[in-house]
Structure formats: C-alpha cells, structure tokens
C-alpha cells in the first residue's frame, strides 16, 4: 500500500499541532461557479491559509447540506458537473501540495465504481474521502479500496453517538475523525455549540487520531474558540457564501482569500 498521501495529511495535522494551533480545513464544492472557477477558489483558500482542502462532489440529494451549499451544488449540477470533473479539480488542488479530500455522499461513488474511483482519485493525488452518510458496518468496499490505494477515510461522529458507536467509527477512520458539532444540516451559526468540546473529549477517549470539528464555524472568533479544543477547524458554508454573494468571479476569489486569512488567524489565536 502506498502511504504517501496518508503521510501528507498526517504530517500537516502534526505540523499544526507542533505550532500549538489547530489545522484549518476549507470546503468548496466542485463546479461552482464553474469547474475551473471552483479550482481557483480552492487555490484562493490555500493562499489565505487553509491547510487542508475538502472538494465537494455535487449530488442531487444532499441530505446534510444547508441552503447555502445546496444553492452552489444545484448550480454545479445544472452546469453538468460530474465525477470526472471532480477528479480533475482534485488533481488541480493536490498539485498545490495541500492534502486534498473529497466530501461525498456514498451513492455517486458506488455508481461510479468504488475501486475505479479510488484508483483514479489516488492517481489524481487525492488524500482520502469524507463520507457523511456511510457507516463503517456498510463500508467494506470502501475499506478495501482505500487500503488498496493508500487513501484516508474520514467518518463522522455526533453528539448522539454512543461510546460504542464512537469506538466502532474511530477504529474505521484514518487521517482524522470528523466531529459534527451540531445535529442537522450544514450552515453557518452565530455561536459554536456548547457540546462540541465534550464531543471532542469523548472522541479522544476512543482514539489517538486527530479530531476535527465541522458544521457552523463562520468567523475568526468561532475558529479561535473551536481551535482551543479541536485538532482541526472545518469551514464550508461561510466560504461558499462568499462566492454566492460576490458580484463577479474576481471579487469572489478575493472574498474567499480574505476569509481564509481571517480564519487562519483565528486558529492561531487563543483569545479574540
């Protein structure tokens, strides 16, 4: 098994920890505003200070996505964005040197062919998948394919997860564990959920893997708050909104870069 990409993701998380900060993880869907435009936006996030990139694979039934991400995904699908386009975007983002993950519902991967996707994704330089609707008990094809191609696999845990579920899920993870700090769909929030720190504490009791927190962070102060107890801060809807609200593509890239800079300062701050 080639562990190069696994080591890259682990190295970035370890380097952030060595700097006494959390890693900054940024999400944007492929194909919005265009495939090339989404690649430019991911590069802008990296230029602003994002350590790890999540490329979203557009899907027609986004059960966990809030209205902001849904709007962008619908635009991407209407423009014809497909899995091949996502792989092309991954290749472009990975070329920057940033560990590049794909956030995807399981159905598109199953339809494309699990091993076929894993091979092409690894060839493109991808680091691994975040699969929000896939549970370890039903993930054997992905466990085998990710082992065969040296890819990380990130499953989600939530406040509702029992200790037994936390143990089972974290054993299947590689790279990091995604702690969903809120129940429900994605989207920015005015405050970080007070139970997020407790969820991270419970997850750490089950695994030595880094624990990254997502769902709701939208500004530097919230990033700083989460960074005090998590290994990584995941931001999605706030970046997408910057693109949606921009009057033109250039302004959107500038807004994404600016937000990344603010969030990067946040994950490095103890108090704001």
N, C-alpha and C positions, 0 to 999 in steps of 0.2 A: 504493500500500500504506500502510495506517495503521500507523505505528510507535510509537504511544503506549505500548502495553503492553510492547513490546520495550524502549523507553527507560526505563520504570519499573523493570523488572528490572535492566537495566544500571546504572541510577542507584543502586539500593540496593546492588549489589555494589561499585560505585565508591565510594559513601559509606563503606562498611565499610572498604575499603582505605585511604581517606583518614584514617580513625580509627586506622589501624595495627592492624587486627583482621580476623578472618575474619567472614563473614556466617554467621548461624545459620539453618539450613533445617530446618523441622519437618514430619514426615509423620504424617497420620492418615487412615484410610480413611473414606469417606463411609458413613453408615448405621449406624455403631456409636457408642454403643449404640442410637441412633435417628438419623434424618436430622437432625433439629433438635439432638439431643444431640451429633452429630459437629460441627455448625456451632458450637455453644457451646464444644466442646473446642478447635477451631481458634482461636476468639477468645481462649480462655484462654492458648494458646501465644503468641499475639501480645502479649497483655497482659504475659506473663512475659518477653518479649524476643526472640521468634522474628522474624526479618527477612523470611523468605520461606516460604510455606506450600505443601506438597505435599498435595493431596487425592487419596487413593487411590480408583480406580474398582474396586469389588469384581468379582472374576472367579472363575469356578468351577474354573479350572485354574491356580492361582498357582504356577508352577514355581520362581520365585526367592524366594518368601516363606517365611520360617521359621514355626515353630509358633505363635508369639505373634500375628503378623499374620494367619496363617491362621484362628485362632480368631475373631478380630474380623470378618474378611471373611465367614466362614461364617455368623456371626450376622447380618450385614448382608444377605446373600443370602437367608437363611431368612425375614427380615422383608420381603423383596420389593424391596430397594433396587435401582434401575435407573439407566440413564444419565441419564434426565431428573432424577432425584433428585440425581445428582452435579452436573449443571449448576446445579441450584438451590442446592446447597451452595457451588459456586464463586462464584455471584453474591453470596451472603451473606458469604463470606470476602473477596472482592475489594472489597466495599463498605467494609471497614475501611481500605483503602489499601495493604495488604500485597500484593506481587506473588503471584499465586495460580497454581500449576501443577497439572496433573493427572498423576499417575503411573499409567500404564495399560499393560496388555498390548495388543497390536495387534488381536486378534480382535474385541473389543467395538466398537472404533472402526470397523473395516471393516464389521461387520454393521450398525451404526447408519447408516453412510454418511459417508465421510471429509469431504467438503465440507460436508455438512449439520452434522456435529458441529463442524467448525472454525468455521463461521459462528455457530452458537448459542453456542459456547464464547467466541468473541470478543465477541459481544453481551452475554454474562454478565460480561465484564470479566476473563476468564482471560488469563494471560500466555503460556502455552505448555504443551507436553507433554513428559514424560519417558517414553520408550518402551523399556523394558529388553530386550524380545525382538525389536525391529525393527532391522535393519541398513540402512545407507544405500543399499546396492545394491537393496534391495527397497522403498524408501521413497518412490518417485516420487509416488504420490498424495498423501502427507503433505507432501512438499517443496513441491508445487504449492499445496496448500490452505493451508499455513502462510504461504507467500509472499502468497497472495491476501488473507489475513485478518490479516496482520501479527502472526503468532504465533511465539514462540520454539520451538525444537526441541532437545531435550537427548538425546543418545545416550550410551551407556555405553562406557567403555574399561576394560580389566582388565590385570592383570599379564601375562596370556598374550598380550596384543595385540602384534603385531609393529610395528616402526616404520612399515611401510607401512600397516598397519591403523589405527594412531594418526593418521597423516596423512589418510587417507581419512575416518575417522569425525569428526575435529575439523573438517574442511572442511564437513561437513554440519551441524554444530552451530550454534546461535545462542542466545545468552544465557549459557550456560556448558557445560562438559563435566563429565559425572558420572564420577568415577573410583571404581570399585568396588574397595575396598582389600582385599577378601577374595574368594576363589573360593567358590562355593557359594551357599547361601540366606542371606537376611537374618536378623538376630538380634543381640542384644547380646553382647559379648565382654568377657573380663576384661582384655584388653590390645589395643592397637592393633597391627595387623600391621606388622612392621618394614619391609616392602617398599612401604608406602603412599607414603612420601616419595619413593622412587625412581620410582614410577609417576607421581606428580605432576611430578617433574622431567622425565621422558621426555615427558609430555603437553605441558608448557610449551614444549618444544623444537619441537613440531609446530604450536602455535597461540598466538595472543595472547589468547585467551578466558580468562576465569576458570576455574579448576579446583576443583570442589567434591568432597569425599570423603565417601562413604557406606558403610554396612554395618559395624555393630559398635559405634559410639560410644554410651555409655550414661550417662556421668557427666561432671562438670566437669573432672576431671583429664584424661580422654581427650580432651575437647573442646579443652582448652588445648594438649595435645600435637599434635593434628591442625592446630590453628589456627596453629601455628608454621611450617607448610609449605604449607598449602592456603588457597585463597581463600574457601572455604565449608565448613562442617561440617554434614553431613546426619544427622539423628537421626530414627528411626522407631519401631523395636520398643520402645525404652525408654518413649516416650510412650504407646504402645498398652498396654503392661503396666501403667502407672499407672491406666488406665481399667479394665482387666480385674480388677485387684486391689482396686479401690475397693469399699467396702460399699454405697455409694449414689452417685447421679449427682453430687451436690454435692461429695462427698469426691473423686470422680474429677477434677472440674474443678480443685479446689484442688491436687490432686497434680500435674496437668499443668502448672498455672501455676508451682508451686514448682520442678518440674524445669526448666522453661524459664528461670526466673530463675537457677538454678544453672549451666545450660549457657551462658547469656548472659554470666555472669561468667567462665566458662571460656574462651570465645572471645576475651575481652578480656585474659586473663592470659598472661603469658609463662612463668611458672613457678608451679606449685601444689604 
